[in-house]
Amino acid sequence: MESGLKAITSSVNAELKEDETGSNHNLLEKLQES
């Protein structure tokens, strides 16, 4: 489980680095769906 959380965290961080403004809302929606 912990390794899964680390994978999610790293992918989230990568997305935030790509677009720190526009993708934040979409990212939150994605997290809430899962």
C-alpha positions as CSV (number, residue, x, y, z in Angstrom):
1,M,0.0,0.0,0.0
2,E,2.7,2.4,0.9
3,S,4.5,1.9,-2.4
4,G,1.2,2.6,-4.2
5,L,0.8,5.8,-2.3
6,K,4.3,6.8,-3.3
7,A,3.6,6.1,-6.9
8,I,0.4,8.2,-6.8
9,T,2.3,11.1,-5.0
10,S,5.1,11.1,-7.6
11,S,2.6,11.2,-10.5
12,V,0.6,14.0,-8.8
13,N,3.8,16.0,-8.3
14,A,4.8,15.4,-11.9
15,E,1.4,16.8,-13.1
16,L,1.7,19.8,-10.8
17,K,5.1,20.6,-12.2
18,E,3.8,20.4,-15.8
19,D,1.1,23.0,-15.2
20,E,0.9,24.5,-11.7
21,T,-2.1,26.7,-12.6
22,G,-4.6,25.0,-14.9
23,S,-4.3,21.3,-13.9
24,N,-4.9,21.8,-10.2
25,H,-8.6,21.7,-10.5
26,N,-8.6,18.7,-12.9
27,L,-6.2,16.9,-10.6
28,L,-8.5,17.4,-7.6
29,E,-11.4,16.0,-9.6
30,K,-9.4,13.0,-10.7
31,L,-8.4,12.3,-7.1
32,Q,-12.0,12.5,-5.9
33,E,-13.2,10.1,-8.6
34,S,-10.8,7.3,-7.6
